[in-house]
Amino acid sequence: MIAPLTPRSIPDEAKSRLKILFLAKHARWPGGHHPEDGNHALYHVEVRETLEQLGLNLVLADSYEALLEQPDVDFVFSLFNRGGFLNSEMLAPLLATKAGLLFLGASAILRGLGDDKHLAKLAAAARGIPTAPWAIYRNGAPVERARCPEGAPSPNRPRLVIKPNASSASWGVRDAYDWAGVEAAIAAIHEEGHDAIVEPFMNGSDVEVPVITIDGRPEILPMMLFEQADPTHLRTYYEKRDLVARGGKYRLVDFDDAEWVPKIAALTRQLAEDYRPFDYGRFEFRLDRATGTLNFLEVNLQANLWSEKVFGRAAFRAGWSQEQLIETILYEGLRRHGLLEAAARRHALAG
């Protein structure tokens, strides 16, 4: 199914030599749920504590301004993906690039490709990846009904999903059953300053494919499934952030389907080529096993690494600890930028 992977360890010499900036909105959060970001704050705290346990020479920052001040660091590990404004996922890598700093994850232009759901779908469709029809309505551009895709019957009415084109964790997601509802949803999203994307609601559950890079090669961790008790349920931001009770509507479970895992793995490997090098990211598909329908949904580069989410659960299935997951991802970023070479040269000379 998915080949076993060996975790990597950062040499002690590199841990003491390199100064690493951990940049996250909640890098200094004391603990507990955040009133607006919910479990996202727990995630940042967990990564911070994991990096500390690895014995790294760590510097903490919780604002973009840290990158404007030319920090005296060798490498940036940023989780500052949601800055509260449009296309904020691109800012940290852009500022790091401007400051001449090396950083974990994809370049700003690749982050933009992944963050823009419309562009990600275009890239997938260009590779022949099955993708449901969609329409993009940019803020300020005409909102034309003729471009709107047909909705899926639910049960006898077309149902469409409308959301911000750069939404994360289903922020701002809405649905509608007619053009008036779609138009109103688009208007509301535009009023909030975002582009809107519209696509048919697809019955089924989301297959989550976590990918990390090891020695320059994208490798797939065990897949997970957001199994929905009701395949017609539309998951919300508040549910994903544990700000409201899920009520048993869905659960994250292992996905080992002998028929679908190889097919989805092959499609993921095709998709990954457009984003290399990216260090880590999550690729999502909607699968309706009842009809045998699979469609690409989106890419989340530098996706959530929390132990309670897809990456953490997948790493556990692979036999890794959360610490091994974080260290392997960081190792790859440091290796890719040549920051481990001093340790390797020293070891060779000693030998």
C-alpha positions as CSV (number, residue, x, y, z in Angstrom):
1,M,0.0,0.0,0.0
2,I,2.2,2.9,1.3
3,A,5.9,2.0,1.7
4,P,7.3,2.3,5.3
5,L,9.5,5.4,5.9
6,T,12.4,6.0,8.2
7,P,12.4,9.2,10.3
8,R,15.4,11.5,10.2
9,S,17.4,13.0,13.1
10,I,19.1,16.4,13.1
11,P,22.7,16.0,14.2
12,D,23.5,17.5,17.6
13,E,26.1,19.7,16.1
14,A,23.6,21.3,13.9
15,K,21.1,21.7,16.7
16,S,23.7,23.7,18.7
17,R,25.1,25.6,15.7
18,L,21.9,26.7,14.0
19,K,19.6,29.4,15.4
20,I,16.0,28.7,14.3
21,L,13.1,31.2,14.4
22,F,9.8,29.7,15.3
23,L,7.2,32.1,13.9
24,A,3.5,31.5,14.7
25,K,0.5,33.6,15.7
26,H,0.4,31.7,19.0
27,A,4.1,31.0,19.5
28,R,3.9,32.4,23.0
29,W,0.4,31.2,23.9
30,P,0.3,29.8,27.4
31,G,-2.1,27.0,26.6
32,G,-5.8,26.3,26.2
33,H,-8.3,27.1,23.4
34,H,-8.1,30.5,21.8
35,P,-11.6,32.3,21.8
36,E,-11.4,32.9,18.0
37,D,-8.8,30.4,16.7
38,G,-9.9,27.5,19.0
39,N,-7.6,24.5,18.8
40,H,-5.2,26.3,16.4
41,A,-3.5,27.8,19.5
42,L,-3.1,24.4,21.0
43,Y,-1.4,23.3,17.8
44,H,1.1,26.1,17.9
45,V,1.9,25.4,21.5
46,E,2.5,21.8,20.8
47,V,4.9,22.5,17.9
48,R,6.8,25.0,20.0
49,E,7.1,22.5,22.9
50,T,8.2,19.8,20.5
51,L,10.9,22.0,19.0
52,E,12.1,22.8,22.5
53,Q,12.2,19.1,23.4
54,L,14.4,18.5,20.4
55,G,17.0,20.7,22.0
56,L,17.1,23.3,19.2
57,N,18.5,26.8,19.5
58,L,15.1,28.4,19.3
59,V,13.9,32.0,18.9
60,L,10.2,32.8,19.3
61,A,8.1,35.4,17.4
62,D,4.4,35.9,17.0
63,S,4.2,38.6,14.4
64,Y,5.4,39.3,10.8
65,E,7.3,42.3,12.1
66,A,10.0,39.8,13.3
67,L,11.0,39.3,9.7
68,L,11.2,43.0,9.0
69,E,13.8,43.4,11.8
70,Q,16.5,41.3,10.1
71,P,16.6,38.7,12.9
72,D,19.9,37.1,13.6
73,V,18.8,33.5,12.8
74,D,19.8,30.8,10.3
75,F,16.4,29.4,9.5
76,V,12.7,30.2,9.8
77,F,10.1,27.6,10.8
78,S,6.8,29.5,10.1
79,L,3.3,28.5,10.9
80,F,2.0,32.0,10.3
81,N,-0.4,30.9,7.6
82,R,-3.5,32.8,8.6
83,G,-2.7,36.4,9.0
84,G,-6.2,37.7,8.9
85,F,-6.0,39.2,5.4
86,L,-6.3,38.0,1.8
87,N,-3.4,35.9,0.6
88,S,-1.6,36.1,3.9
89,E,-0.1,32.6,3.5
90,M,2.4,34.2,1.0
91,L,3.6,37.0,3.3
92,A,6.0,35.1,5.7
93,P,7.9,33.4,2.8
94,L,8.0,36.7,0.9
95,L,9.4,38.6,3.9
96,A,11.9,35.8,4.6
97,T,13.0,35.9,1.0
98,K,13.4,39.7,1.1
99,A,15.4,39.4,4.3
100,G,17.7,36.8,2.7
101,L,16.5,34.1,5.3
102,L,16.2,30.4,4.5
103,F,12.9,28.9,5.6
104,L,10.9,25.7,5.8
105,G,8.3,25.0,3.1
106,A,7.5,26.1,-0.4
107,S,8.3,29.4,-1.9
108,A,5.8,32.3,-1.9
109,I,4.8,31.7,-5.5
110,L,4.1,28.0,-4.8
111,R,2.2,28.9,-1.6
112,G,0.1,31.2,-3.7
113,L,-0.6,28.4,-6.2
114,G,-1.8,26.1,-3.5
115,D,-3.7,28.7,-1.5
116,D,-5.7,29.8,-4.6
117,K,-8.2,27.0,-4.9
118,H,-9.1,28.0,-8.5
119,L,-5.4,27.9,-9.6
120,A,-4.8,24.6,-7.8
121,K,-7.8,23.1,-9.6
122,L,-6.6,24.3,-13.0
123,A,-3.2,22.7,-12.3
124,A,-4.9,19.4,-11.3
125,A,-7.2,19.4,-14.3
126,A,-4.2,20.1,-16.6
127,R,-2.7,16.9,-15.4
128,G,-5.9,15.0,-16.1
129,I,-6.8,14.6,-12.4
130,P,-10.6,14.2,-11.9
131,T,-11.9,17.6,-10.7
132,A,-15.5,18.6,-10.4
133,P,-16.6,21.7,-12.4
134,W,-16.2,25.0,-10.6
135,A,-16.3,28.8,-11.2
136,I,-14.2,31.6,-9.8
137,Y,-15.7,35.0,-9.1
138,R,-13.0,37.4,-8.4
139,N,-13.8,40.4,-6.1
140,G,-14.6,43.3,-8.5
141,A,-15.1,41.2,-11.6
142,P,-18.6,40.5,-13.1
143,V,-20.8,37.9,-11.3
144,E,-22.3,36.0,-14.3
145,R,-24.7,33.2,-13.9
146,A,-23.6,31.6,-17.2
147,R,-20.3,30.5,-15.6
148,C,-21.9,28.9,-12.5
149,P,-21.6,25.1,-12.5
150,E,-24.7,22.9,-12.2
151,G,-25.4,21.9,-8.6
152,A,-25.7,18.3,-7.5
153,P,-29.2,17.0,-6.8
154,S,-29.9,17.1,-3.0
155,P,-32.2,15.1,-3.3
156,N,-34.2,16.9,-6.0
157,R,-32.7,20.4,-5.9
158,P,-29.3,21.5,-7.1
159,R,-26.9,22.3,-4.3
160,L,-23.8,24.4,-4.6
161,V,-21.0,25.3,-2.2
162,I,-19.7,28.8,-2.1
163,K,-16.6,29.8,-0.1
164,P,-13.7,32.2,-0.1
165,N,-11.2,31.1,-2.8
166,A,-8.4,31.2,-0.3
167,S,-10.4,29.8,2.7
168,S,-8.7,27.6,5.2
169,A,-10.4,25.2,7.6
170,S,-13.7,25.9,5.8
171,W,-13.8,29.5,6.9
172,G,-16.7,31.3,5.3
173,V,-18.2,28.2,3.6
174,R,-21.9,28.5,2.6
175,D,-24.3,26.5,0.4
176,A,-27.2,27.4,-1.8
177,Y,-29.9,25.8,-3.9
178,D,-30.6,28.4,-6.5
179,W,-28.8,31.3,-8.3
180,A,-30.3,33.9,-6.0
181,G,-28.7,32.1,-3.0
182,V,-25.4,31.7,-4.9
183,E,-25.4,35.3,-5.9
184,A,-26.1,36.5,-2.3
185,A,-23.3,34.2,-1.0
186,I,-20.8,35.6,-3.5
187,A,-21.8,39.2,-2.6
188,A,-21.3,38.5,1.1
189,I,-17.8,37.0,0.4
190,H,-16.9,39.9,-1.8
191,E,-18.0,42.3,0.9
192,E,-15.6,40.6,3.2
193,G,-12.8,41.4,0.7
194,H,-12.3,37.9,-0.7
195,D,-12.7,36.1,-4.1
196,A,-15.4,33.5,-4.2
197,I,-15.3,30.0,-5.6
198,V,-18.4,28.0,-6.5
199,E,-18.7,24.2,-7.0
200,P,-21.3,21.5,-6.7
201,F,-21.7,19.9,-3.3
202,M,-20.2,16.4,-3.6
203,N,-21.6,13.6,-1.4
204,G,-19.0,11.5,0.3
205,S,-16.0,11.9,2.6
206,D,-12.7,13.6,2.3
207,V,-9.6,11.5,1.8
208,E,-6.6,13.3,3.3
209,V,-3.2,12.5,1.9
210,P,-0.3,13.8,4.0
211,V,3.0,14.2,2.0
212,I,6.4,14.9,3.4
213,T,9.8,15.2,1.5
214,I,12.6,12.8,2.4
215,D,16.0,13.3,0.7
216,G,14.3,15.4,-2.0
217,R,11.5,12.9,-2.8
218,P,7.8,13.4,-1.9
219,E,6.7,10.5,0.3
220,I,3.1,9.6,1.3
221,L,2.3,9.0,4.9
222,P,-0.7,6.7,5.6
223,M,-3.9,8.2,4.4
224,M,-6.8,9.3,6.6
225,L,-10.5,9.8,6.0
226,F,-12.9,12.3,7.4
227,E,-15.7,9.9,7.5
228,Q,-19.1,11.6,7.6
229,A,-22.1,10.0,9.3
230,D,-24.2,12.0,6.9
231,P,-22.5,12.3,3.5
232,T,-24.5,15.5,2.8
233,H,-23.2,17.3,5.8
234,L,-21.2,20.5,5.1
235,R,-18.4,20.8,7.6
236,T,-17.9,24.3,9.1
237,Y,-14.9,26.3,10.4
238,Y,-16.4,26.2,13.9
239,E,-16.5,22.4,13.9
240,K,-13.0,22.1,12.6
241,R,-11.6,24.4,15.2
242,D,-13.7,22.7,18.0
243,L,-15.5,26.0,18.7
244,V,-18.8,24.1,18.6
245,A,-19.7,20.4,19.2
246,R,-19.5,18.2,16.1
247,G,-22.3,16.0,17.5
248,G,-20.9,12.9,15.8
249,K,-21.3,14.3,12.4
250,Y,-17.8,13.1,11.2
251,R,-14.7,11.5,12.6
252,L,-11.1,11.1,11.4
253,V,-10.4,7.4,10.7
254,D,-7.7,5.3,9.0
255,F,-8.1,4.9,5.3
256,D,-6.8,1.6,3.9
257,D,-9.1,0.9,1.1
258,A,-7.3,-1.6,-1.1
259,E,-8.9,-0.3,-4.3
260,W,-8.7,3.4,-3.7
261,V,-5.4,3.9,-1.8
262,P,-3.2,3.0,-4.8
263,K,-5.3,5.1,-7.2
264,I,-5.2,8.2,-4.9
265,A,-1.5,7.7,-4.2
266,A,-0.8,7.8,-8.0
267,L,-2.8,10.9,-8.5
268,T,-1.2,12.6,-5.5
269,R,2.3,11.9,-6.9
270,Q,1.3,13.6,-10.1
271,L,-0.1,16.6,-8.3
272,A,3.0,16.9,-6.1
273,E,5.2,17.6,-9.1
274,D,3.7,21.0,-9.5
275,Y,4.6,22.1,-5.9
276,R,8.2,20.8,-5.5
277,P,10.1,21.6,-3.3
278,F,7.5,22.0,-0.6
279,D,8.8,20.0,2.4
280,Y,5.3,19.0,3.5
281,G,1.7,19.4,2.4
282,R,-1.8,17.8,2.5
283,F,-3.6,16.8,-0.7
284,E,-7.4,16.3,-0.5
285,F,-9.9,14.3,-2.5
286,R,-13.7,13.8,-2.1
287,L,-14.6,10.1,-2.5
288,D,-18.1,8.8,-2.9
289,R,-17.6,5.0,-2.6
290,A,-21.3,4.5,-3.2
291,T,-21.0,5.8,-6.8
292,G,-17.2,5.2,-7.3
293,T,-16.7,8.9,-7.8
294,L,-13.4,10.6,-6.9
295,N,-12.6,14.3,-7.3
296,F,-9.6,16.5,-6.4
297,L,-10.5,19.1,-3.8
298,E,-7.5,21.2,-2.8
299,V,-3.9,21.4,-1.7
300,N,-2.8,22.6,1.7
301,L,1.0,23.3,1.7
302,Q,2.4,23.6,5.2
303,A,-0.7,22.1,6.5
304,N,-1.6,21.6,10.2
305,L,0.9,19.3,11.9
306,W,-1.0,19.0,15.2
307,S,-0.9,15.5,16.7
308,E,-4.8,15.4,16.8
309,K,-5.1,16.2,13.1
310,V,-4.2,14.4,9.9
311,F,-0.4,14.7,9.9
312,G,-0.1,13.7,13.5
313,R,-2.5,10.7,13.2
314,A,-0.8,9.6,10.0
315,A,2.6,9.7,11.6
316,F,1.4,7.6,14.4
317,R,0.1,5.1,11.9
318,A,3.5,5.0,10.3
319,G,5.0,4.1,13.7
320,W,6.4,7.6,14.3
321,S,6.1,9.8,17.4
322,Q,5.0,13.4,17.0
323,E,8.6,14.5,17.8
324,Q,9.9,12.3,14.9
325,L,7.4,13.8,12.5
326,I,8.4,17.4,13.3
327,E,12.1,16.6,13.4
328,T,12.0,14.8,10.0
329,I,10.2,17.7,8.3
330,L,12.7,20.2,9.8
331,Y,15.6,18.0,8.9
332,E,14.5,18.0,5.3
333,G,14.2,21.7,5.1
334,L,17.7,22.2,6.7
335,R,19.2,19.5,4.4
336,R,17.6,21.0,1.3
337,H,19.1,24.4,2.1
338,G,22.6,23.0,2.8
339,L,22.5,23.8,6.5
340,L,23.5,20.3,7.6
341,E,26.6,20.2,5.5
342,A,28.9,21.6,8.1
343,A,28.1,18.7,10.4
344,A,28.5,16.2,7.6
345,R,31.9,17.6,6.5
346,R,33.1,17.6,10.1
347,H,32.0,14.0,10.6
348,A,33.8,12.9,7.3
349,L,37.0,14.6,8.4
350,A,36.8,13.0,11.8
351,G,36.4,9.6,10.2
